[in-house]
Amino acid sequence: MRALVLGAKSAIAQAIVERLDGYDFALAARDSEELAPFAADLRLKRSCAVELIEFDALDTDALERFPHKVHDQCGPFDLVVLVFGYLGDQRAAERDTTAMARSLNVNFTGAAIALSHLANYLEESGKAGGIIGICSVAGDRGRQSNYLYGAAKGGLAIFLQGLRNRLASTPVHVLTVKPGFVDTPMTQDLDGLFLVASPAKVADDIVRAYKKKKDVLYTPFFWRWIMLIIKLVPERVFKKLKL
Ligand SMILES: NC(=O)c1ccc[n+]([C@@H]2O[C@H](COP(=O)([O-])OP(=O)(O)OC[C@H]3O[C@@H](n4cnc5c(N)ncnc54)[C@H](OP(=O)(O)O)[C@@H]3O)[C@@H](O)[C@H]2O)c1
């Protein structure tokens, strides 16, 4: 078994990799050579094969060929873990087309196009496998502080739901992951965070949920209930909240 990890420099990605027993790895990222020390450590500790491969979600022209590039350079794979994402500055992006497009294109367009082609590859291989897609609780309801990112992540969650429906009669399982706040470089400069989880905790939940073939995971678990309450607030009240 080989797992392809997209956005492998993320601490969440690396915590997932450390918990996926029995897999070889294709670690995909921009400037993937920076992953050489992590890959060397992994080979030593786990006696597994680890290959590095260049991947940029914004290079949409390359995404159709990408599954075959991975196959040729790293070998066949049966699990795709999509971790990459981009938060950006919501206020700045409201007036900056380039920043707006980056948030939408990394988190939704690039993710959906990459996963479409990777899903075709997995389906055509006919083998048991899976797709794990990292979305966010921010995609469950639009808030003024992060609705560009939230819209893209919410779109990705709908995309994964459709993909799961399409692949339900195949041996390819699709898991949607909605983390709350996680202690990573993405959140290090943000104020007002609460109930912040470690990458290790989130990765434990993700690997357990994938093994149990769950469809949708909120991690940590209490975010399911927090988001349920948030979604129940009537819009006429919600629109006045400073969230
Ligand atoms: N941290 C949180 O509180 C939180 C909450 C909910 C969901 N999430 C989601 O969890 C995932 C992991 O995030 P994180 O917290 O670990 O943040 P992170 O450290 O900022 O990691 C994000 C990763 O995405 C990669 N990336 C960004 N743009 C890319 C592109 N165009 N092509 C390929 N890779 C790209 C980055 O690569 P470089 O290293 O090359 O920049 C980085 O490795 C993301 O999808 C994020 O949206 C995070």
The ligand as an ORCA input file, in Angstrom:
! r2SCAN-3c Opt
* xyz 0 1
  N      -4.687     24.884     11.627
  C      -6.004     24.916     11.773
  O      -6.548     25.453     12.773
  C      -6.886     24.265     10.754
  C      -8.265     24.182     11.029
  C      -9.104     23.580     10.113
  C      -8.577     23.073      8.934
  N      -7.242     23.193      8.677
  C      -6.749     22.661      7.417
  O      -5.758     21.691      7.695
  C      -4.882     21.605      6.581
  C      -3.445     21.681      7.059
  O      -3.195     22.993      7.529
  P      -2.154     23.374      8.637
  O      -2.908     23.881      9.782
  O      -1.180     22.269      8.821
  O      -1.486     24.649      7.954
  P      -0.071     24.914      7.304
  O       1.024     24.538      8.190
  O      -0.156     26.326      6.808
  O      -0.046     23.891      6.092
  C      -0.678     24.167      4.902
  C       0.100     23.446      3.823
  O      -0.534     23.707      2.573
  C       0.478     23.895      1.637
  N       0.055     24.693      0.497
  C      -0.398     25.975      0.488
  N      -0.608     26.381     -0.770
  C      -0.292     25.319     -1.572
  C      -0.287     25.117     -2.966
  N      -0.648     26.083     -3.830
  N       0.088     23.918     -3.456
  C       0.482     22.928     -2.617
  N       0.529     23.065     -1.267
  C       0.141     24.255     -0.772
  C       1.603     24.605      2.371
  O       2.786     24.356      1.658
  P       4.118     25.241      1.839
  O       4.759     24.680      3.066
  O       4.859     24.998      0.584
  O       3.646     26.674      2.003
  C       1.549     23.929      3.734
  O       2.416     22.827      3.800
  C      -5.289     22.725      5.631
  O      -6.106     22.215      4.608
  C      -6.062     23.659      6.520
  O      -6.963     24.448      5.781
  C      -6.388     23.757      9.555
*
